[in-house]
Amino acid sequence: MTSSFKSSQDKNKGLTLRTLLRDATHHHHLQLNRHLLLAGLTQPNYPLSHYQTLLCTYYQLYALLEGRINLFLKGHLVAFNYSERSKLSWLIKDLDFFQIDILALHTLSQTATDFLKIETIGQLVGVLYVVEGSTLGGQMISQVLAKNYSFRHDAGSCFFIGYGEKTMTFWQQFIAFSDTLSGDKHECQAAVEAAGQTFQLFNQVLDDVVHQNYMTVS
């Protein structure tokens, strides 16, 4: 167990896994929200080309993440249904709207694909914390996209609309599932580390895209 996690766990003994995840990933979450490709997303002057680049990058990320999630769930008996939560299908719908060929997209680097593994239920929960949590912020973003671009569920904004009115219900169901691990310090450690790694993966891949395209986002 890492010393930083152990000291945090001792200090917050008795707290739910949700609270541990929130506190441990706060910095990573802020860093991602402030990323160049995301920070301007709710601004009226956000370039459409950057939005399309973001969708392409998210497609690559979610293809990797959901592949790992589904592989783990296929081989383990877990009381969590991800089949109705697939975000990759939402991204495919958005990219199809913009007539972007997903087969023509560059694949993620080997470093990125080797970076994250899901081998325990704790790691699964950590990854899902980031993946499912993204649907919360998507609600506000989708409203801005509708206002600035007239994007809708079937026209460019399926991913950010996500679960729509069912968002909080789906989030609460995930939290109830994650908190079943709250009494297992080893799985909690695995969840916290996996969540941090997932945020880092998002930031690193988005950084690579910005550098490769020499983007300037106001």
N, C-alpha and C positions, 0 to 999 in steps of 0.2 A: 504494500500500500504506500502511495506517495505521501511524504510528510505533510504537504499542503492540504491534501484531501483529508488525512487523518486529523489534523488540527481543526479543520473546518467541521469534520464530522463530530469531534468531541465537543466543540463549541455549540453545535446545533443538534445535539443528541435529542431524539424524540420527534424531530421535525419530519414532515412527509417528504417523500422523494421529489415531489413537485417543487417544494420550497428549496430543497438542496440544488436541484437543477436550475431553478431560476436564479438563485444567488451565485452559483458557480459559473454560469454562462453569461452573466449580465454584461461583462466587458465585451465578450465576443459578439453578443447581440447588438450592442451599440456600434461596434466596429462595422458590422455588416450593414446596419441601417444607414450608416454614414458613407458607405461605399459610393464611388462616383456614379456607377450605373444605377444605383437605387435612390440616392439622396434627392435627385432631381425629378424622380418619377411622378411626383404629385404636382410639379410645376407646369404651367401652361406652355412654357417654351422648351419642354423636354423633346428632343428630336425623335421623330418616329423611327428613324434608322437605329437609334440606340435602343428603343423599345424592342424592335425586332431582334437586335443582337442579344438583348437580355433573354428573350424567349428562347432563342437558339441555344444559349448557354445553359439555361434552366432545363431545356430538353435533355442535354447531355448529362447534366448532374442528376436529374431524376431518373433517367434511364439506368444510370449506375446504382443509385440508392435503392430504387424499387426492385432492381434485379437482385441486390443483396438481401433486401427485406423479404421478398417472395421466396428466395432460395432457402433462407433460414426457416420461414414459416412452413415450407413444404416438408422439411425434415424434422420438425419439432411440433409437439402438441401444445399449442398456445391458445389461450382463451381470448383471442383478438382477431377480428375479421378485417383484413386490409383490402379485400377484393373490391369493396364498394368505395374505397378511398383513393383509388389510383389517380394520381395527378399527371402522370405521363400522357394519359388519354386526353386530358384537358389541353396540354401543351401541343399535342399533335393537332387538335382541332384549331387552335389559334394559328399555328404555323401554316396549316392548310388554308386558312382564311387569307393569309398574306402570300399564298402561293410559294411558300418556301419548301424546297425539297429536303426532307430530313436525311435522305440518303447521301446528299451532297455535303452534309455538315462534317467538319473535322471531328475526329474522335478525341476524347480526353487523353492526356499524356499518361504514360505508364506509371509515372509517379503518383498521379491523382488516383488512378484506378487501384493501385496497391496500398493507398493511404488508409483506407477504411475497411474494416472487416466486422462482420456480425457473426459471432460464434457463441454468444450467451444471450439469455433473455435480457440481462441488464444492458448489454450493448444495443440490443434491439430497441429497448425503451429510450435509450439516449439518442439514437438516430431519429426515432419517431417523434421525440420531443421537438426537434428542429423542423422536421417535415410537416408534422401536424400543426405546429405553432405558426408556420408560415401562412396558414389559412386565415389566421386572425387579422394580421395586418393587411391581408389581401382584400378584406372587406372595404376598408377606407380607400385603398388604391383603386379598386374597381369603380367606386363612385366618382373619383376624380377622372379616371379614364373615360367614363361615360359622359362626363361634363365637357372634357377637353377634346375628345375624339369621337364621341358618340359610339364608343365600343360597347358591345353587349355580350351576353353569354354565347351567342352563336355568331358573333362578329368581332373577334379580336381580343376578348377579355374573359374567356372561359376559365383560364387558370386562376386569375385573381378573384373572380367571383366565387370560384370553388364550390363549397357547399351551400353558399347563399344563406337563406334563412335558417338552415340547419347547422350552421357553423358552430354555434355554442353547444349544441347537443352533441355533435361529433367530438368536440374538444373535451367536454365533460366526461364522455365515455372513455376517451383515451386516458384522461387524468385518473379516473377510477381504476383503470387497468394498471397504470404505472404505479399507483400508490399501494398496490398489493405487494410490491417489492420493498416497501419502506422499512420493514424489519430486517432485511437482509443486507448487512453492511457491504458484503462483497459485490452483490449485484448493484447496489447503490453506487459504489465506487466505479463499477464498469459503466453504468449509465451516465454518470457525470463526465467521465473521461470520453466516452463515445460522443456525447452531445457537444463537448468542446471541440473534438476532432471534426465533427460534421460542420460546425460553424467555420472552423479554420479551412476546411475543404471548399466551402462556398466562397470565402474571401479570397483564397488562393486562385481558384479557377477564374473568378471575376477579374482579379488583378491581371492574370495572364491575358485575358481577352482585351482589357484596356491597353495593355502594353503592346500587344500584337497589332492592334488597330490604331494606335497612337491617338486615342480618343481624347477630346476635351469636352467635358460635360459641365455646363454651367449650373 
